[in-house]
Amino acid sequence: MRLSSLRWALFAAGEPVTPVCLRYNWRHYNPSGCGKNHVLPVALLRTLLQFKNSVEITILDTYVPSGAEISDPRLYASNVRRVMASHLQVAVTEHSYDDAFLAYESKAHVGSDFEVARLKSLYNCSYEELKELLKAFELHDKDHSGAISCDEFREAVGTAGLCCSQSTTGEASLEQIFAFFDQDNSGEIEYREFIQVAALLSGRCTSQSRAKLAFLIYDTEKQGKVRRGILQQAVNSSVASLGDDLGHELLEGEDDELDFAQFCTLVAERPEALEAALEPLRLRLNLPTLGSAAPSEIKKDK
């Protein structure tokens, strides 16, 4: 059990507060509304079926803020939380009400492995965008397990070519794309990882990460090489959809196949080849574009 963040705005007045701690002493069923227990019909039924329900209420001494705490409501809220956590003998967490609300929105109650505030800062996205991502995630999480399996991912992406209509996405190619998204190697894509996918496809990750994903998409036969012809077809299809003709002979070169280093050099010069691979994947996964400011750099690449 951990004590979440307190709303610092409530401490902005700088007045003394009297903390009140509630402890639910339960044995078989936690009536505090944690996890799946937050569903009202389930909570009422299980509470009624429990032999005894009790709550211990402790009114702590009035906390008088210092000058520094009056000037900094966040510090004030943090210090009051520390006193409450010490009394309850629990740890603290930076999870906030936004984290709780997002978990309640979810059919599978996702969200315990990340903090909404950190994601909003890292990817410059809003809580509403995270809710939209949750809808897309649950659209693909058919069994509401809280994670997208490889089969569910395959169904979402399909076998039609991601990079161009003339190609097909083979089983080996889909598996390596799935593995790229499965950062913790659990065999599933959790909601946290799904957010990272959306961030990458929205340009919120390093150029190296985006190039690596595009390379995996173009490498339809999992050979560690990308055929220049497939690149040309993808760019032609992309610019044709815009009513443009700039893709013609855009990717001329001596080598018929490119390794990853050569591919990175090429997409640095011709970013349209990068977007021609990533945008179709974003659309198939029904992902919104995150944020509006400059992309944040992510230190760790897979």
Sequence and secondary structure as in RCSB ss.txt:
>XXXX:A:sequence
MRLSSLRWALFAAGEPVTPVCLRYNWRHYNPSGCGKNHVLPVALLRTLLQFKNSVEITILDTYVPSGAEISDPRL
YASNVRRVMASHLQVAVTEHSYDDAFLAYESKAHVGSDFEVARLKSLYNCSYEELKELLKAFELHDKDHSGAISC
DEFREAVGTAGLCCSQSTTGEASLEQIFAFFDQDNSGEIEYREFIQVAALLSGRCTSQSRAKLAFLIYDTEKQGK
VRRGILQQAVNSSVASLGDDLGHELLEGEDDELDFAQFCTLVAERPEALEAALEPLRLRLNLPTLGSAAPSEIKK
DK
>XXXX:A:secstr
 EE    GGGGTT   B  EEEEE  SS  TT  GGGGSHHHHHHHHHHSS   EEEEE   B   HHHHH HHH
HHHHHHHHHHHHHT EE    HHHHHHHHH SS   TTS HHHHHHHHT  HHHHHHHHHHHHHH TT SSEEEH
HHHHHHH SB SS TTSB  HHHHHHHHHHH TT SSEEEHHHHHHHHHHHTT S HHHHHHHHHHHH TT SS 
EEHHHHHHHHHHHHHTTT  TTTTTT  S SEE HHHHHHHHHH HHHHHHHHHHHHHHTT     SS     S 
  
